[in-house]
């Protein structure tokens, strides 16, 4: 259904993509909170764990840029999104068989390659399906479903670990099931969406200079600074374990985080539509700075639990607004390329963010690492504040 035909509510494509994310993230989040603990059990130090997450995201970022441009160029958003999901799904069953940290790194990179291919065209499908006044709601819904899956996954992992303590490989094997189901739902429920026009850009960066002029370029600069602050969540799991959270309880803590993200994700998108996406984004980044400062000094489990709740609120405030703003700043026929640039910036900064955070932790201590992240987040929020002064959205 076209946005013009449905001015309120959620189109079928948005709902179906939400269901796909629900199942895919149920799978991935059965794995993700246990991966740093699994790597530790294989002998990997903090700096290598940062490398695993940072390198995987950075490689994926290049593909996000390419896939967004290609989707605009050929108008095949559906096909590229499906291919990206398929690559991720078909590599998941291999994880239970790895025996070295390097093998984990390789599979993580391939998993993120799938994400890199699908993300920009999928976001362009959502933006094209929703009415402009309800894009915050559409992206908020999608992120809420994503986060609901991210809550279900750790819950399932925790149940498995109750009966098979520290059997990471069994959890990884079972995680393949919801991933395969997500492909079925995508093929059945996601419709192709007409694009306003096809881009004539001859390569992924053609026309990028024009897009980067003005407010969109400044916004991406703020996103870059914030992403340098936003190191891998794997470090939060490690920090929780260091403070006293048991291995079996780590997936439950991650589940609680994602339940709160899911519960408030749609409301965060509605707030962004109502009060201004830039304003809500700024408050979310300030919330992040407070959380990271807290993790730098946490000494008790109850403090970690409180910080995870506040961290969930950061996600709820920012996830819908961040992506809806991209569509606000660029022409409709260049949204795929713009989303590719957005995810490219996020991904390319993920490598130094996570590697440097791990190195700071290893060399200078946990407090220095977390406080550095908090300071960068404050700088990014200040940059968004300058945009807020000049305009809506």
HELIX and SHEET records of a PDB file:
HELIX    1   1 UNK A    3  UNK A    5  5                                   3    
HELIX    2   2 UNK A   12  UNK A   41  1                                  30    
HELIX    3   3 UNK A   46  UNK A   74  1                                  29    
HELIX    4   4 UNK A   77  UNK A   92  1                                  16    
HELIX    5   5 UNK A   95  UNK A   97  5                                   3    
HELIX    6   6 UNK A  101  UNK A  129  1                                  29    
HELIX    7   7 UNK A  132  UNK A  134  5                                   3    
HELIX    8   8 UNK A  135  UNK A  163  1                                  29    
HELIX    9   9 UNK A  168  UNK A  174  1                                   7    
HELIX   10  10 UNK A  176  UNK A  189  1                                  14    
HELIX   11  11 UNK A  208  UNK A  212  1                                   5    
HELIX   12  12 UNK A  215  UNK A  229  1                                  15    
HELIX   13  13 UNK A  234  UNK A  243  1                                  10    
HELIX   14  14 UNK A  247  UNK A  275  1                                  29    
HELIX   15  15 UNK A  277  UNK A  297  1                                  21    
HELIX   16  16 UNK A  301  UNK A  329  1                                  29    
HELIX   17  17 UNK A  332  UNK A  334  5                                   3    
HELIX   18  18 UNK A  335  UNK A  364  1                                  30    
HELIX   19  19 UNK A  366  UNK A  390  1                                  25    
END                                                                             
